Amino acid sequence: MTVQTTEQHTAPTTADTAGERFAAGDSALYARVQQFYADQVALLDEMRAEEFAATFTPDGVLSPSPAVPAAHGRAAIAAALRAAHERRFGAEAVRRRHWYNMLRVSVRPDGALQTRYYTLVAVTRPWNPVPDIGPSAVVEDLLVCEDGRLLTRERRVVPDHLSF
């Protein structure tokens, strides 16, 4: 588990966000962020685009790759997900699984949460029990708490093959 603060001092660090106090090193915060991602990625894997987009702030930004324009706002995020799936798979039956790991959570001075993690995508087809693995990427998110609920304000995905 890694929960840290972006402030540079030795006193215990807390941030107040929408009435909630997050402390650096707080294992409950780390577990809450992991649960948020588990719920969010299930929506992504099931291609429930509008519900996935609702896990972003209304003005949220999804930058899926440096090579792809960012989607701004929930409607654009949902449309971008559907379009990317259509471009890659068309009508082909596939099951996608996004696997997130090596999560780091930092509490920013403004109360937002900065996260960074690795992701792998496994794609399985009905005729092949061995999934295709890829792409792999680093993801950086800015999470905020609104009305007691974590939401993604901004996501930046950098596929490994584009990071050289």
C-alpha positions as CSV (number, residue, x, y, z in Angstrom):
1,M,0.0,0.0,0.0
2,T,1.2,3.5,-0.8
3,V,-0.6,6.5,0.3
4,Q,1.5,9.6,0.4
5,T,1.1,13.4,0.4
6,T,2.6,15.8,-2.1
7,E,3.4,18.2,0.8
8,Q,7.0,18.2,2.0
9,H,7.0,18.2,5.8
10,T,6.9,15.6,8.6
11,A,3.7,16.6,10.4
12,P,0.7,14.3,9.8
13,T,-1.0,15.5,6.7
14,T,-4.7,15.7,6.1
15,A,-6.8,17.2,3.3
16,D,-10.4,18.3,3.6
17,T,-12.5,17.5,0.6
18,A,-16.2,18.0,0.5
19,G,-16.4,17.6,4.3
20,E,-14.2,14.4,4.3
21,R,-10.8,14.3,5.8
22,F,-8.2,12.2,4.1
23,A,-4.9,11.5,5.8
24,A,-1.7,10.4,4.1
25,G,-0.9,6.8,5.1
26,D,-4.6,6.1,5.7
27,S,-5.3,2.4,4.8
28,A,-9.1,3.1,4.7
29,L,-8.5,5.7,2.0
30,Y,-6.4,3.3,0.0
31,A,-9.1,0.6,0.3
32,R,-11.7,3.1,-0.7
33,V,-9.8,4.1,-3.9
34,Q,-9.3,0.4,-4.8
35,Q,-13.0,-0.2,-4.4
36,F,-13.8,2.8,-6.6
37,Y,-11.5,1.4,-9.3
38,A,-13.0,-2.1,-9.0
39,D,-16.5,-0.7,-9.5
40,Q,-15.4,1.7,-12.3
41,V,-13.4,-1.0,-14.3
42,A,-16.3,-3.4,-14.1
43,L,-18.4,-0.8,-15.9
44,L,-15.6,-0.4,-18.5
45,D,-15.2,-4.1,-19.0
46,E,-19.0,-4.6,-19.5
47,M,-19.0,-1.6,-22.0
48,R,-21.6,0.3,-19.9
49,A,-20.3,3.5,-21.4
50,E,-22.8,6.0,-19.8
51,E,-22.4,4.5,-16.3
52,F,-18.6,4.5,-16.7
53,A,-18.7,8.1,-17.8
54,A,-20.8,8.9,-14.7
55,T,-17.8,8.0,-12.5
56,F,-16.2,11.2,-13.9
57,T,-17.1,14.7,-12.8
58,P,-19.5,16.4,-15.3
59,D,-16.5,18.3,-16.7
60,G,-14.2,15.3,-16.4
61,V,-11.5,14.6,-19.0
62,L,-10.4,11.3,-20.4
63,S,-7.1,11.2,-22.3
64,P,-6.8,7.6,-23.5
65,S,-3.5,8.0,-25.3
66,P,-1.2,10.8,-26.4
67,A,-2.2,9.8,-30.0
68,V,-5.9,10.3,-29.4
69,P,-7.8,13.6,-28.6
70,A,-9.0,13.9,-25.1
71,A,-12.8,13.5,-24.4
72,H,-14.2,16.3,-22.3
73,G,-17.4,15.8,-20.3
74,R,-19.5,12.6,-19.6
75,A,-21.3,12.4,-23.0
76,A,-18.0,12.7,-24.9
77,I,-16.3,10.1,-22.6
78,A,-19.2,7.6,-23.3
79,A,-19.1,8.3,-27.0
80,A,-15.3,7.9,-27.1
81,L,-15.5,4.6,-25.4
82,R,-18.1,3.2,-27.8
83,A,-16.1,4.5,-30.8
84,A,-12.8,3.0,-29.6
85,H,-14.5,-0.3,-29.1
86,E,-16.1,-0.2,-32.5
87,R,-12.8,0.7,-34.2
88,R,-10.9,-2.1,-32.5
89,F,-13.4,-4.9,-32.5
90,G,-16.3,-4.0,-34.7
91,A,-19.1,-6.6,-34.2
92,E,-16.6,-9.2,-33.0
93,A,-17.6,-10.9,-29.8
94,V,-14.9,-10.2,-27.2
95,R,-14.6,-10.1,-23.4
96,R,-12.2,-7.4,-22.1
97,R,-10.7,-7.4,-18.6
98,H,-8.7,-4.4,-17.4
99,W,-6.3,-5.3,-14.6
100,Y,-5.1,-2.4,-12.4
101,N,-2.1,-2.9,-10.1
102,M,0.8,-1.0,-8.4
103,L,-1.6,1.7,-7.2
104,R,-0.1,4.8,-5.6
105,V,-2.4,7.3,-3.9
106,S,-1.2,10.8,-2.9
107,V,-3.3,13.4,-1.1
108,R,-2.8,16.8,-2.6
109,P,-2.9,20.0,-0.6
110,D,-6.2,21.0,-2.2
111,G,-7.8,17.8,-1.0
112,A,-7.8,16.0,-4.4
113,L,-6.3,12.6,-4.7
114,Q,-3.5,12.0,-7.3
115,T,-3.3,8.3,-8.3
116,R,-0.9,6.4,-10.5
117,Y,-1.2,2.7,-11.5
118,Y,-0.4,0.2,-14.2
119,T,-3.0,-1.4,-16.3
120,L,-3.0,-4.5,-18.6
121,V,-5.9,-5.3,-20.9
122,A,-6.8,-9.0,-21.5
123,V,-9.0,-9.7,-24.5
124,T,-10.7,-13.1,-24.8
125,R,-12.6,-14.4,-27.8
126,P,-15.1,-17.2,-27.6
127,W,-13.0,-19.5,-29.9
128,N,-9.8,-19.1,-28.0
129,P,-9.4,-19.7,-24.2
130,V,-6.0,-17.9,-24.2
131,P,-6.5,-14.2,-24.0
132,D,-4.5,-11.6,-26.0
133,I,-2.7,-9.3,-23.5
134,G,-2.2,-5.7,-24.3
135,P,-1.9,-2.9,-24.3
136,S,-0.1,-2.2,-21.1
137,A,-0.1,1.4,-19.8
138,V,0.5,3.8,-17.0
139,V,-2.6,5.7,-15.8
140,E,-2.6,8.9,-13.8
141,D,-5.9,10.1,-12.3
142,L,-7.1,13.1,-10.4
143,L,-9.9,12.0,-8.1
144,V,-12.2,14.3,-6.1
145,C,-14.9,13.7,-3.6
146,E,-18.3,15.2,-4.4
147,D,-21.3,14.5,-2.2
148,G,-19.4,11.8,-0.4
149,R,-18.6,10.0,-3.7
150,L,-15.2,9.6,-5.4
151,L,-15.2,10.8,-9.0
152,T,-12.5,11.1,-11.7
153,R,-11.8,14.6,-12.7
154,E,-9.0,13.8,-15.1
155,R,-7.5,10.6,-16.4
156,R,-4.3,10.4,-18.5
157,V,-3.4,7.0,-20.0
158,V,0.1,6.5,-21.6
159,P,0.4,3.2,-23.4
160,D,3.9,1.7,-22.8
161,H,4.7,1.5,-26.5
162,L,4.2,5.3,-26.7
163,S,6.3,6.2,-23.7
164,F,9.7,5.8,-25.2
